[in-house]
Amino acid sequence: MNTLKTEITVSIEPSVKILGSRVHLVSATRTVDHIENWIEVRNARCRQVIVTGFHGLLEAHKSRRIWSILNRAELWVPDGIAPVWLARLRGHRDVVRAPGTEIMQEFLERSQAKGYSSYFYGDTEETLTALCESITRNYPGHRIAGTYSPPFRPLTQSEEDAILERINFARPDVLWVALGMPKQDIWIHDRLENLRVPVAIGVGAAFAFVAGTVPRCPEWIGRAGFEWVYRFLKEPSKLWRRDLLDGPRFIFYAGMEFFRR
């Protein structure tokens, strides 16, 4: 269990502390407002956005390094119902989820008029191909600056240097990373000083959702807070450990924290 944690960044939005981590109470729309502002500033500094729910909170609770990485981000967005419910229990009544898929779709929609560009790093070649086809069809005003599906092994230093050069040369407005949490967030953090991109965001399974290769749950299920049940039933072999083991652990720790307060 982590102790003696201190705030690292100055909150730019209302926030709530959960298991020692700071989660901003922002919607997908408000998140994209920030992204647009950072794109306009474009001062050679890369901002990191964290998009996670109970999984990221539990990982940060277990690991000092992950806690430091996630809490140093410019924005921590509540993707998932757990931080939303906990925030509501503490009196924040208007809090809503901000899933990575909705953030991507909102950004792509605004790109129709403003011509923003994206680089997509992660997932498989098949998913990236489907993603590009979906974006070209549904958001023709958006520019795809590039894509890359890394191999399922550690990259050599020369490979790392080459992919960073490719991303920076493409000059995207946003770098979207889909490697799974916390791997994607660690990957971004460790390269922040070398990324010449206004914003880098880890969005997990959002590539597949936007591409249409994996169906999202009906909207009413998501609003009710049971998207995790829908996804678990669709992909039990992939999600059983997170939902059936980590989920109860998070509930225990969060419950203890709530009653101590």
Summary of the structure (lengths in Angstrom):
residues: 261
radius of gyration: 17.8
end to end distance: 17.2
largest distance: 51.5
contacts: 828
relative contact order: 0.15
helix: 54%
strand: 15%
